Amino acid sequence: MLSASALTVTTVICAHNLVTLSPMGIDGPLCRQSINIAYSSYCPSSAWQHAIGSTMHPLLTFFDVGSNKGYTTNELLLRFDAKWQISQQEWHEFLLTYTNNSFIVDGCGYCGDCASVVNKSAFGQVKVIAVEMMTKTAEMLNATFNQFNVPGMVVHAAASDDDGYASEPVEVLMGETSVGIQQEGRPVPQFKLDTLARRLNVDTIDFLHIDTEGYDPLVLNGAASLLQSQKIRVLEFEYHGKGPWLGTLLRDVVDQLRAYGYTCFFEGSSGAFTPLLPQCGLLYEFHKWSNLVCSHDQSVLSVLKSFVPPFLNS
């Protein structure tokens, strides 16, 4: 977490410009509390996901973009699908079997996903669209879907802000999470989410999860029509300093989402949320691994706002 002394002078590298910030004119205590929560959102609590169960529809469509090993897919199935019973441990064991116990170091997921216990909070029917660019990982994910009869499909493709082809990194380990689209490599189909949803006859996405190793801003740009028409009820994405994020202000992304009618929050590891407070400005441009959740739906927002401490909830 960021200490009080760390806020004395903050240096931010963004859009290739070096910006030095001073606390003068900033409401120190509020910003300090808000930034502490934002900084702790690298492995966020899932309490809010459980809490929004009461707002979920009986029939749900879940897009997992950058699905990788599929732990997030399985977590959402466990939480929201009435019939789904495959534990994260069972999912992990199959991945180990598929890879002949030669999984990479973060095979359990960076946040210990394979050991998590997920409680059901809704009893609907979930359809999953898992999008994965890496060929070996997509094949592994597809085998997992077949093994457990996952209700949905794996789409072997990259997601970005235009349609065409992307370059897959070479010599990537199965399930590796630290690389994204490259300048050169094996060509892989690339789609805007607007295009992909249209091709799959998906009108509304109840939950969109994006984890694309820094390409999240471009994926969001490629979902502009869905977002503008508020066809995405719950949106979760990663924010850090890799790939396109290095040259993108989080403020610009959140402002565009706000223009579409969405309100966004950092998801703290303790369960606390913080909105992006206007008076804290560029302090949120720290470009470290963190997670945000957004929604336009008032029933969902009512739940999300309940995770914001009273002194930050305006």
C-alpha positions in Angstrom: 0.0 0.0 0.0 1.0 3.6 -0.5 2.0 5.3 2.8 1.3 8.9 3.7 4.9 9.8 3.1 4.8 8.3 -0.3 2.3 10.9 -1.3 4.7 13.8 -0.7 5.9 13.7 -4.2 4.7 11.2 -6.8 6.3 10.5 -10.2 4.2 9.1 -13.0 5.4 8.0 -16.4 2.5 8.1 -18.8 2.2 8.6 -22.5 6.0 8.8 -22.5 5.8 12.1 -20.5 7.3 12.3 -17.0 4.9 14.0 -14.6 5.7 15.0 -11.1 2.7 15.6 -8.8 2.6 17.5 -5.6 -0.1 17.1 -2.9 -0.7 20.8 -2.8 -4.4 21.5 -3.6 -5.3 17.8 -3.2 -7.5 16.6 -0.3 -4.7 14.5 1.3 -6.7 12.2 3.6 -9.3 11.3 1.0 -6.7 10.7 -1.8 -4.5 8.8 0.6 -7.3 6.4 1.5 -8.5 6.1 -2.1 -5.0 5.4 -3.5 -4.3 2.8 -0.8 -7.4 0.9 -2.0 -6.4 1.3 -5.7 -2.9 0.1 -5.0 -4.2 -3.0 -3.3 -6.4 -4.1 -6.2 -3.9 -6.4 -7.9 -5.5 -9.5 -6.3 -9.0 -8.2 -5.6 -11.5 -9.7 -3.2 -14.4 -11.5 -5.0 -16.9 -10.5 -2.3 -18.6 -8.1 -4.7 -19.2 -10.9 -7.2 -21.0 -12.9 -4.6 -23.0 -9.8 -3.6 -24.3 -9.0 -7.1 -25.8 -12.5 -7.4 -29.2 -11.1 -6.5 -29.0 -8.8 -9.5 -28.2 -11.5 -12.1 -30.6 -12.6 -14.7 -31.8 -16.2 -15.1 -30.0 -16.5 -18.4 -26.4 -15.1 -18.4 -23.8 -14.5 -21.1 -20.2 -14.2 -19.8 -17.3 -13.1 -22.1 -13.9 -14.0 -20.7 -11.4 -12.2 -22.9 -7.8 -13.4 -22.4 -9.2 -16.5 -20.6 -5.8 -18.2 -20.3 -6.2 -21.2 -18.0 -10.0 -20.5 -17.5 -10.0 -20.1 -13.7 -12.1 -16.9 -14.1 -14.5 -18.8 -16.3 -14.9 -21.6 -13.8 -15.3 -19.1 -10.9 -18.2 -17.3 -12.6 -19.8 -20.7 -13.4 -19.5 -21.8 -9.8 -20.9 -18.5 -8.6 -23.8 -18.0 -11.0 -24.8 -21.3 -12.7 -27.3 -23.4 -10.8 -25.9 -26.8 -12.1 -22.2 -26.1 -12.1 -20.2 -28.0 -9.5 -16.6 -28.4 -10.9 -14.3 -26.9 -8.3 -11.3 -24.9 -9.0 -9.2 -27.7 -7.7 -10.7 -30.2 -10.1 -10.2 -27.7 -13.0 -6.6 -27.4 -12.0 -6.0 -31.1 -11.7 -7.3 -31.6 -15.3 -4.8 -28.9 -16.5 -2.0 -30.7 -14.8 -3.1 -34.0 -16.4 -3.4 -32.4 -19.8 0.1 -30.9 -19.5 1.7 -34.1 -18.0 2.3 -32.3 -14.8 4.7 -29.9 -16.5 2.8 -26.7 -16.0 4.5 -23.3 -15.8 5.2 -21.7 -12.4 1.9 -19.8 -12.1 -0.2 -22.8 -13.0 -2.4 -22.1 -10.0 -3.0 -18.6 -11.2 -1.0 -15.6 -9.8 -3.6 -15.0 -7.1 -3.9 -18.7 -6.1 -7.0 -19.2 -8.2 -6.8 -22.9 -8.2 -7.1 -23.2 -4.5 -10.0 -20.8 -4.1 -13.4 -21.9 -2.8 -16.3 -20.3 -4.6 -19.8 -20.1 -3.0 -22.8 -20.0 -5.2 -24.7 -16.7 -5.1 -27.2 -17.1 -8.0 -29.0 -20.0 -9.7 -29.2 -19.1 -13.3 -28.0 -20.6 -16.5 -24.6 -19.3 -17.8 -23.2 -19.4 -21.3 -19.5 -18.7 -21.6 -17.5 -17.2 -24.5 -13.8 -17.7 -23.7 -11.5 -15.7 -26.0 -7.8 -16.8 -26.1 -5.1 -15.7 -28.5 -2.3 -18.2 -27.7 -2.7 -21.4 -29.8 -1.4 -23.9 -27.2 -3.3 -22.3 -24.4 -6.5 -22.1 -26.5 -6.1 -25.8 -27.3 -5.7 -26.6 -23.6 -8.7 -24.5 -22.7 -10.8 -26.2 -25.4 -9.8 -29.6 -24.0 -10.9 -28.4 -20.6 -14.2 -27.2 -21.9 -14.8 -30.6 -23.6 -13.7 -32.5 -20.5 -16.2 -30.7 -18.2 -18.9 -30.0 -20.8 -18.6 -26.3 -20.2 -21.8 -24.5 -21.5 -20.2 -22.3 -24.2 -17.2 -22.2 -26.5 -13.5 -21.2 -26.8 -12.7 -18.7 -29.5 -9.1 -18.9 -30.7 -8.5 -15.2 -31.5 -7.1 -11.9 -30.3 -9.4 -9.1 -29.3 -8.5 -5.5 -30.1 -9.9 -2.3 -31.7 -10.1 -3.5 -35.3 -10.7 -6.7 -37.2 -8.0 -8.6 -39.0 -5.0 -10.5 -37.8 -2.7 -10.3 -34.8 0.8 -11.7 -34.3 1.1 -14.4 -31.7 4.3 -14.5 -29.7 6.7 -17.3 -30.5 7.9 -19.9 -28.0 5.2 -19.1 -25.5 4.6 -21.7 -22.8 1.2 -23.2 -22.4 -0.8 -21.1 -20.0 1.8 -18.3 -19.9 0.2 -15.0 -18.8 3.0 -12.4 -19.3 2.8 -11.7 -23.0 0.4 -10.2 -25.4 0.1 -9.3 -29.1 3.5 -8.9 -30.8 4.8 -7.1 -33.9 5.8 -10.3 -35.6 4.8 -13.9 -35.1 2.2 -16.5 -36.2 -1.0 -14.8 -37.5 -4.1 -15.3 -35.4 -7.6 -13.9 -36.2 -8.3 -10.6 -34.4 -11.8 -9.2 -33.7 -13.4 -6.2 -32.1 -15.8 -7.4 -29.4 -18.6 -5.6 -31.3 -17.9 -7.8 -34.3 -17.5 -11.0 -32.3 -20.7 -10.5 -30.4 -22.6 -9.8 -33.7 -21.2 -12.9 -35.3 -22.2 -15.0 -32.3 -25.7 -13.5 -32.2 -25.0 -12.1 -28.7 -27.2 -9.1 -27.9 -26.3 -8.5 -24.3 -23.2 -9.4 -22.3 -24.0 -9.8 -18.6 -20.4 -10.0 -17.5 -17.3 -9.0 -19.5 -13.9 -9.8 -18.0 -10.8 -8.5 -19.8 -7.3 -9.6 -19.1 -5.2 -9.1 -22.2 -1.7 -8.2 -20.9 -2.0 -4.5 -21.5 -4.3 -4.5 -24.5 -7.4 -3.8 -22.4 -7.8 -0.2 -23.6 -7.9 -1.4 -27.2 -10.3 -4.2 -26.4 -12.6 -1.6 -24.8 -12.3 0.6 -27.9 -13.4 -2.5 -29.9 -16.5 -2.8 -27.7 -17.6 0.8 -28.2 -21.0 0.0 -29.7 -21.8 -2.5 -27.0 -20.8 -0.1 -24.3 -22.5 2.9 -25.9 -25.8 1.0 -26.1 -25.2 -0.3 -22.6 -25.3 -3.9 -23.7 -22.6 -4.8 -21.2 -24.0 -5.0 -17.6 -20.8 -5.7 -15.6 -17.3 -4.9 -16.9 -14.1 -5.9 -15.2 -10.6 -5.1 -16.6 -7.0 -5.0 -15.7 -4.9 -1.8 -15.5 -1.1 -1.6 -15.4 1.9 -0.4 -17.3 2.4 -2.9 -20.0 1.6 -2.7 -23.7 -0.9 0.0 -24.8 -1.5 0.9 -21.1 1.9 2.5 -21.0 0.8 5.2 -23.4 -2.8 5.4 -22.2 -4.2 7.6 -19.3 -6.6 5.6 -17.1 -8.5 8.9 -16.8 -9.3 8.9 -20.5 -10.6 5.3 -20.4 -12.8 6.0 -17.4 -14.0 9.3 -18.8 -15.1 7.5 -22.0 -16.9 4.8 -20.0 -18.5 7.5 -17.9 -19.8 9.1 -21.1 -21.4 5.8 -22.0 -23.1 5.8 -18.6 -20.8 3.6 -16.6 -19.4 4.1 -13.1 -16.0 2.5 -12.3 -14.3 1.5 -9.1 -11.0 0.0 -8.1 -11.5 -3.4 -6.4 -9.3 -3.6 -3.2 -7.9 -6.9 -1.9 -9.6 -6.3 1.4 -13.0 -6.0 -0.3 -13.2 -2.2 -0.1 -13.9 -0.2 -3.3 -12.9 3.3 -4.3 -14.3 5.5 -7.1 -11.8 7.6 -9.0 -12.1 10.9 -7.0 -11.8 14.0 -9.3 -9.6 15.8 -6.7 -7.0 13.0 -6.8 -6.4 13.5 -10.5 -3.3 12.0 -12.0 -2.5 10.1 -8.7 -4.4 7.2 -10.3 -2.0 7.1 -13.2 0.4 4.8 -11.2 0.2 2.1 -13.9 0.7 -0.9 -11.6 -1.1 -4.1 -11.7 -4.7 -3.5 -10.5 -8.3 -4.2 -11.3 -11.4 -2.1 -11.9 -15.1 -3.0 -12.2 -17.7 -0.8 -13.9 -21.5 -0.9 -14.5 -24.3 1.2 -15.8 -27.0 -1.0 -14.2 -28.5 0.7 -11.1 -29.2 -2.5 -9.3 -25.6 -3.6 -9.7 -24.2 -0.1 -8.9 -26.2 -0.1 -5.7 -24.4 -3.2 -4.6 -20.9 -2.0 -5.8 -21.3 1.3 -3.9 -22.0 -0.6 -0.7 -18.3 -1.7 -0.9 -17.1 2.0 -0.9 -16.2 3.2 2.7 -18.6 6.0 3.8 -15.9 8.7 3.7 -15.2 8.0 0.0 -18.8 7.5 -1.1 -20.1 10.8 -2.5 
